[in-house]
Structures are given as structure tokens and as C-alpha cells.
Amino acid sequence: MKQLSCKIKGHSLSPVSKQPFHIKEYECSRCDQKFTTDGYGRLVKFTRYWKENHEFFNNHFKNRLLS
């Protein structure tokens, strides 16, 4: 039922990003799905691929700042 509401009205996104860099994460308050932005600025579903990608960039930038 929640997903039907989002299909009709659209997602109600709120930012939940904890990353300090250019990584943005959003969550729908109606259906609790997570989204992120890709390299072109489009919203995509937050899948395992994007989770691994975000972790890689966070580790890369942390190591770079510490060096």
C-alpha cells in the first residue's frame, strides 16, 4: 500500500546523508526506500553497488586527507 501511494503521488524524499563529501543519500518517508545520486545527478535506488561505491570513496578521501 505504501508503494502505491508513492507511485501515485511520487516519493517524499528527505536527506539522510552522513557522508561529508559529494555523496548524497535520501530516504522516502512513505515507503522507506533509499535513493542516491549517480554521477550525472540523477536519483537512483540505493543498491548494494551504490553502497560499496560510497564506502570506497569515503575510504579513499579519508586516506587522502590523512596523508
C-alpha positions in Angstrom: 0.0 0.0 0.0 2.9 2.4 0.8 4.4 1.8 -2.6 1.1 2.5 -4.3 1.0 5.9 -2.6 4.5 6.7 -4.0 3.5 5.6 -7.5 0.5 8.0 -7.5 1.9 11.0 -5.6 5.6 10.5 -6.0 8.3 9.9 -3.4 8.6 12.2 -0.4 12.4 12.4 -0.1 14.4 13.7 2.8 18.2 13.7 3.0 19.8 11.2 5.3 23.4 11.5 4.1 26.1 11.1 6.7 29.0 11.4 4.3 30.8 14.7 4.3 31.7 14.6 0.7 29.7 14.9 -2.6 27.7 11.7 -1.8 24.1 12.3 -1.1 21.6 9.8 0.2 17.8 10.3 0.5 15.0 8.2 2.1 11.3 8.2 1.2 9.2 8.9 4.3 6.3 7.0 2.8 7.8 3.7 1.6 11.2 3.8 3.4 13.2 3.2 0.2 16.6 4.7 -0.1 17.9 6.7 -3.0 21.2 8.3 -4.0 22.5 10.4 -6.8 24.6 9.0 -9.6 27.5 10.7 -11.4 25.1 12.7 -13.6 23.0 13.9 -10.7 20.0 11.6 -11.3 18.2 9.8 -8.5 18.8 6.1 -8.4 17.8 3.4 -6.0 20.3 2.7 -3.3 21.5 -0.8 -4.1 24.5 -2.9 -2.9 26.5 -1.5 -5.8 26.0 2.1 -4.6 26.7 1.2 -1.0 30.1 -0.3 -2.0 30.8 2.6 -4.2 30.1 5.1 -1.4 32.3 3.1 1.0 35.1 3.1 -1.5 35.0 6.9 -2.0 34.8 7.6 1.7 37.8 5.4 2.4 39.7 7.0 -0.5 39.1 10.5 0.7 39.8 9.7 4.3 43.1 8.3 3.4 43.9 11.2 1.2 43.1 13.7 3.9 45.2 11.9 6.4 48.3 11.8 4.1 
